[in-house]
Amino acid sequence: MLMNKKIMEGYKKRLLDKKREVTEAYNKNKTYGRLTEDEGTQDLADKASSAYTKEFLYSLSNTDREALQQVDEALGRIRSGSYGTCAECGQDLNKKRLEAVPWASHCISCQEKIEKGLL
């Protein structure tokens, strides 16, 4: 996909902002997770609540790691010049798709196939 430098810089800035946002959220959750470990809960309900919170934070950090990886891969595609093309079929990604999900690596058609387990 041929994009002018200004448009590409806009996507790069959005990706870097998302990376910073995910990193800050991850660090905040990690700190909160440590605080819940130090609470020394006595009550059974408090222990259950604390366990649920830890599990939620763990799953959130997995999501954060996935998002961070996708953003890093998109930044790599910008560096390599392949940003904006589908990693599967090579078609240009729709501009609206990139506006909504700047780290997208697949066109909508291929992404749907991936989600259905066909790719």
C-alpha positions in Angstrom: 0.0 0.0 0.0 1.5 3.3 -1.0 0.9 5.9 1.7 2.4 9.3 1.9 4.9 10.0 4.7 2.5 12.1 6.7 -0.2 9.4 6.8 2.4 6.7 7.7 3.7 8.9 10.5 0.2 9.3 11.8 -0.2 5.5 12.0 3.2 5.2 13.6 2.2 7.8 16.3 -1.0 6.0 17.0 0.8 2.7 17.4 3.4 4.2 19.7 0.6 5.8 21.8 -1.1 2.4 22.0 2.2 0.8 23.0 2.7 3.3 25.8 -1.0 2.9 26.9 -0.7 -0.9 27.1 2.7 -0.7 28.9 1.3 1.7 31.5 -1.8 -0.5 32.0 0.4 -3.6 32.4 2.7 -1.9 34.9 -0.4 -0.6 36.9 -1.9 -4.0 37.0 1.3 -5.6 38.0 1.6 -3.1 40.9 -2.0 -3.7 41.9 -1.4 -7.5 41.8 1.4 -7.1 44.2 -0.7 -5.0 46.6 -3.4 -7.7 46.7 -0.8 -10.3 47.5 0.3 -8.3 50.5 -3.2 -7.8 52.0 -3.1 -10.9 54.3 -6.8 -11.5 54.0 -8.5 -13.5 56.7 -12.1 -13.8 55.6 -13.1 -16.5 53.1 -15.1 -14.1 51.0 -12.0 -11.7 50.9 -9.8 -14.6 49.9 -12.2 -15.5 47.0 -12.4 -11.9 45.9 -8.6 -11.6 46.0 -8.2 -14.8 44.0 -10.7 -13.6 41.4 -8.9 -10.2 41.2 -5.5 -12.0 40.7 -7.0 -14.2 38.0 -8.6 -11.2 36.2 -5.3 -9.4 36.3 -3.5 -12.4 35.0 -5.8 -12.7 32.0 -5.7 -8.9 31.4 -1.9 -9.1 31.4 -2.1 -11.9 28.7 -4.3 -9.6 26.6 -1.9 -6.7 27.2 1.0 -8.9 26.1 -0.9 -9.9 22.9 -1.7 -6.3 22.2 1.9 -5.2 22.7 3.1 -7.9 20.4 0.6 -6.9 17.7 1.7 -3.3 18.0 5.4 -4.2 17.8 4.7 -6.3 14.8 2.9 -3.4 13.1 5.8 -1.1 13.9 8.1 -3.7 12.3 5.9 -3.7 9.2 6.2 0.1 9.0 10.0 -0.3 9.1 10.0 -3.0 6.5 7.6 -1.2 4.2 4.9 -3.9 4.3 2.5 -2.0 6.6 -1.0 -1.7 5.1 -1.0 -5.0 3.2 -2.6 -8.3 4.3 0.0 -10.8 5.7 -2.0 -13.6 4.1 -3.2 -12.5 0.7 -1.1 -9.4 0.1 -4.1 -7.2 -0.7 -4.1 -3.6 0.6 -5.9 -3.2 3.9 -8.9 -0.9 3.8 -8.1 2.5 5.2 -11.1 2.3 7.5 -9.8 -0.9 9.0 -6.4 0.7 9.6 -8.1 3.7 11.2 -10.0 1.4 13.6 -7.2 -1.2 14.2 -3.9 0.3 13.2 -2.1 -2.9 14.2 -4.2 -5.1 11.9 -2.1 -7.5 9.9 -4.9 -9.1 7.8 -7.7 -7.9 5.6 -11.2 -8.4 6.9 -11.8 -11.5 4.7 -8.6 -13.2 5.9 -9.2 -12.2 9.5 -12.7 -13.8 9.3 -11.1 -17.0 8.0 -8.6 -17.0 10.8 -11.3 -16.6 13.4 -13.3 -19.5 11.8 -10.1 -21.6 11.9 -9.9 -21.8 8.1 -6.4 -20.2 7.9 
